[in-house]
């Protein structure tokens, strides 16, 4: 998975921070040296949390933002602090905690001026957890769903473009998972199972980089089953849409190796019907 740049601090923080940063107050101790709870001014807590954020002390920053909400739940700072706590957790790579905080923020403040950012940060928190295609892709699917929420709900927001870009990468990743499984089935000579996976890529992930290989693998699988018409049709579609692809060269070699040519005139079979519906 390509590395993802961290979300810039400045745009959000400039709106949420106060004019200056205050030093953190010290909590006094009683005669028995046990900590004594002291309610602190909301501005002091909030700015102390921002100070820790700038110092990259993310755990302490999140704790102090939580204190703002806990000590001053009805202040104008509470909702801002909740969102900033999620950001600190995200920066600390504590994605599950960030997601939980954002879920609560979205539920409690659906009309907040920064609600688009909350949805976006939740999507990115899932996106950061995408694993290799050989592993379970639950997080990939959740990332796609949540990024799609951003694009659909806030199409004019400044987060929409990046959300759509990452959605494309996420779809490519999911297609890669199907390709990995399909190649495994192909190697095991379980051709029908392999065909189902490659067809899924072509039907559901037609804009990804995996389509040319999926078409070629279908040529391989259909030839192995002796279904020459479908092999020809797949090769013809591959040649028409990706004429310079190495996968078309491989498919052409396979067909000519058994004295068959891609059938560009064929309108029979699954691939022709599916490709017509896609394009």
Secondary structure, 3 states (H helix, E strand, C coil): CCCCCCCCCHHHHHHHCCCCCCCCCCCCECCCCCECCCCCCHHHHHHHHHHHHHCCCHHHHHHHHHHHHHHCCCCCHHHHHHHHHHHHHHHCCCHHHHHHHHHHHHHHCCCCCCHHHHHHHHHHHHHCCCCCCCCCCHHHHHHHHHHHHHHHHCCCCCCHHHHHHHHHHHHHHHHHHHHHHHHHHHHCCCHHHHHHHHHHHHHHCCCCCCHHHHHHHHHHHHHHHCCHHHHHHHHHHHHHHCCCCHHHHHHHHHHHHCCCCCCCCCCCHHHHHHHHHHC
